[in-house]
Amino acid sequence: MAERRSLPARREHVTQKVRLADRRTVYLATHADASPDELFVQVKGKGRTSEIIGLYHILARLASLALQYGAPLEQVGEMLLGVRFEPAGPVTGHPAIRFCSSLPDLIGRHLLIECCGRGELAHTTLGTDGLQSRGVDA
């Protein structure tokens, strides 16, 4: 049986705030060793039903639990990558991701790029003058 990596009540972490289609916000917190441990998704505003808010909350909790039990990050990211449904659109707040086909796609792409070294999934690269488009179609 897998052992859960318990989270202390107080801990240092890095949080990446990302917005999809200017509506959804994702926070991914990591351990001090840079491995992800928690995912937070905020879904608020006009047209958001309690069902949608609840589903995103459960998605984040399940992903967090999987990460704490040591689920293979590449498999988790691949499972979420490419999922297509609304909202989809431009991404703000992430230096390498410019467009996603859904919130799960954004989460999967973030995990794969940031934690698994899958730079080929990024829409931009860091050049000498800052971010540069890679010409990746959305």
C-alpha positions as CSV (number, residue, x, y, z in Angstrom):
1,M,0.0,0.0,0.0
2,A,1.3,3.4,-0.9
3,E,2.2,5.8,1.9
4,R,0.9,9.4,1.9
5,R,3.4,12.2,2.1
6,S,1.7,14.2,4.9
7,L,1.7,17.9,4.7
8,P,2.7,19.9,7.8
9,A,0.3,22.5,9.1
10,R,2.7,25.2,8.2
11,R,5.1,25.0,5.3
12,E,7.0,27.0,2.7
13,H,5.8,26.6,-0.8
14,V,5.8,28.2,-4.3
15,T,2.4,29.0,-5.8
16,Q,1.8,29.6,-9.5
17,K,-1.4,31.7,-10.2
18,V,-2.8,31.1,-13.7
19,R,-6.0,32.2,-15.3
20,L,-7.8,30.5,-18.2
21,A,-10.0,32.5,-20.5
22,D,-9.8,35.3,-17.8
23,R,-12.3,33.2,-15.7
24,R,-10.7,30.3,-13.9
25,T,-7.8,30.5,-11.5
26,V,-5.4,27.6,-10.7
27,Y,-2.9,27.6,-7.8
28,L,-0.3,24.8,-7.7
29,A,1.6,24.6,-4.4
30,T,4.9,22.6,-4.2
31,H,7.0,21.1,-1.5
32,A,10.4,22.7,-0.7
33,D,12.0,20.1,-3.0
34,A,9.8,21.4,-5.9
35,S,7.6,18.4,-6.2
36,P,3.9,19.4,-6.3
37,D,1.8,18.5,-3.4
38,E,-1.5,20.5,-3.7
39,L,-3.7,21.9,-6.4
40,F,-6.2,24.6,-5.7
41,V,-8.8,25.7,-8.2
42,Q,-11.0,28.8,-7.8
43,V,-14.1,29.0,-9.8
44,K,-16.2,32.1,-9.1
45,G,-18.4,34.6,-10.8
46,K,-21.5,34.9,-12.9
47,G,-22.8,31.7,-14.5
48,R,-20.9,29.4,-12.2
49,T,-23.3,26.8,-10.8
50,S,-22.7,25.0,-7.5
51,E,-22.2,21.8,-9.5
52,I,-19.4,23.2,-11.6
53,I,-17.7,24.8,-8.5
54,G,-18.0,21.4,-6.7
55,L,-16.7,19.4,-9.6
56,Y,-13.6,21.6,-9.9
57,H,-13.1,21.5,-6.1
58,I,-13.2,17.6,-6.2
59,L,-10.8,17.5,-9.2
60,A,-8.3,19.6,-7.2
61,R,-8.7,17.5,-4.1
62,L,-8.3,14.2,-6.0
63,A,-5.2,15.5,-7.8
64,S,-3.8,16.7,-4.5
65,L,-4.3,13.4,-2.9
66,A,-2.8,11.6,-5.9
67,L,0.3,13.8,-5.7
68,Q,0.6,13.3,-1.9
69,Y,0.6,9.5,-2.5
70,G,3.3,9.8,-5.1
71,A,1.3,9.2,-8.3
72,P,3.6,9.3,-11.3
73,L,3.4,13.0,-12.4
74,E,3.9,12.2,-16.1
75,Q,0.9,9.9,-16.1
76,V,-1.2,12.4,-14.2
77,G,-0.2,15.1,-16.6
78,E,-0.8,13.0,-19.7
79,M,-4.2,11.9,-18.5
80,L,-5.3,15.6,-18.3
81,L,-3.5,16.9,-21.4
82,G,-5.7,17.5,-24.4
83,V,-9.0,17.3,-22.6
84,R,-11.4,19.6,-24.5
85,F,-14.4,21.5,-23.2
86,E,-15.4,25.0,-22.2
87,P,-14.0,27.2,-20.9
88,A,-11.0,27.1,-23.3
89,G,-8.9,30.0,-24.4
90,P,-6.0,32.2,-23.6
91,V,-3.9,31.7,-20.5
92,T,-2.5,34.5,-18.4
93,G,0.0,34.3,-15.6
94,H,2.1,31.4,-16.9
95,P,5.3,32.2,-18.7
96,A,5.2,29.2,-21.0
97,I,1.5,28.4,-21.6
98,R,-0.6,30.7,-23.8
99,F,-3.7,28.7,-24.7
100,C,-5.4,25.6,-23.3
101,S,-8.4,23.6,-24.4
102,S,-9.8,23.2,-20.9
103,L,-8.9,23.7,-17.2
104,P,-7.8,20.0,-16.9
105,D,-5.6,20.6,-20.1
106,L,-4.0,23.6,-18.3
107,I,-3.3,21.6,-15.2
108,G,-1.8,18.7,-17.2
109,R,0.3,21.0,-19.4
110,H,1.6,22.8,-16.3
111,L,2.6,19.6,-14.5
112,L,4.3,18.2,-17.6
113,I,6.2,21.4,-18.4
114,E,7.1,22.5,-14.9
115,C,7.7,19.1,-13.2
116,C,8.5,16.6,-15.9
117,G,10.7,18.8,-18.2
118,R,8.4,18.5,-21.1
119,G,9.4,21.8,-22.7
120,E,8.1,20.7,-26.1
121,L,4.5,21.4,-24.8
122,A,5.3,25.0,-24.0
123,H,4.0,27.8,-26.3
124,T,6.9,30.0,-25.5
125,T,10.5,29.7,-24.5
126,L,12.8,31.9,-22.5
127,G,15.2,33.6,-24.8
128,T,17.9,36.3,-24.2
129,D,15.2,39.0,-24.6
130,G,12.6,37.3,-22.4
131,L,9.7,35.1,-23.6
132,Q,9.5,34.3,-27.3
133,S,6.7,32.6,-29.1
134,R,7.5,29.1,-30.4
135,G,4.8,29.3,-33.1
136,V,2.8,26.4,-31.5
137,D,-0.8,26.4,-32.7
138,A,-3.4,26.6,-30.0
